[in-house]
Amino acid sequence: MNTQELVALRIQQLCAEHGYNLHQLARACGVPPSTIKNIIHGVSRNPGIVTIKLLCDGLGISLYDFFDTDAFRQMQQELK
């Protein structure tokens, strides 16, 4: 799994944990729903850290909490 896929999966996991659908998350973090949908569906292949920070703020978590998962810790380096 690559970074883009892990970010999309993590957003979906956090939405489920917080009881949010994508539109509720968009409202909570102040980004357009299309931005979140584009990340989830792979249209936005490189979401910016500012966008991820806004999502974290809407979820009430830190960037550290967003990336502090076994999947991110175990992922392979993508540049060879």
N, C-alpha and C positions, 0 to 999 in steps of 0.2 A: 504494500500500500504506500502511495506517495504522500507527500506533505499536504497537497490540495485535498486529497481524499480523506486524510486524517482530520484536517480542519473541518471539513463538511460533516464528517461523522461526529466530531466533538460538539459542534453546534447542535446537531440533532439530539445527541445525548443530553446536553444541558437543557434544551427546550423540554424534553421529556421529564427530566428531574425537577424542573421548576413549574411544570404544568402549563407551558406556553406553546401556542402554535406559532408559526412564523410571523403572522401578522401582529400578534401580541408582543413578540420579541421586538419586531420593528418599531412598534409604538414605544416600548419601554426604553429602547436605546436611541431613538431618533434617527434611524436610517430608513430609507425606502424599503418596502418589502421586496422589491425587485432585486435589491443588492443582496439580501440574504438568500433569495431563491437562486440567484446567479452563482453564489458560492456553493450552495447545496448541490446544484445540478451541474457543476463543473464548467459553467460558462465563464465565470470569473476564475481563472486558473491561478491567479496570484493576488489574493486579497491583501490589502495593505494592513500594516500593524495598527494604524489609526482606526481602521474599520473594526478590527478584532478587539481593540481596546474599547470602542463604543459598545460592542456587543457584550463585553465583560461588564462594563458599567451598568448596562441594562439588566444584566443577570445578577448584579451585586457580587461579582467575584473579581479577583485580580488576574492579571495576565499570567502570573505564576500558576494560579489555580487552573486556568484554561489549558496550559501546556503540561501540567504535572500529572501525566498519565503514563501507564506502562507502555502504551502504544507509541507515544512520542519518545519515551526513553529508549525503546528498543528499535526504533526505525533506523534503517541503514542510510548512510550518507548518499545523497543523490548525485553529487558531482564526483566523477571518477577521474 
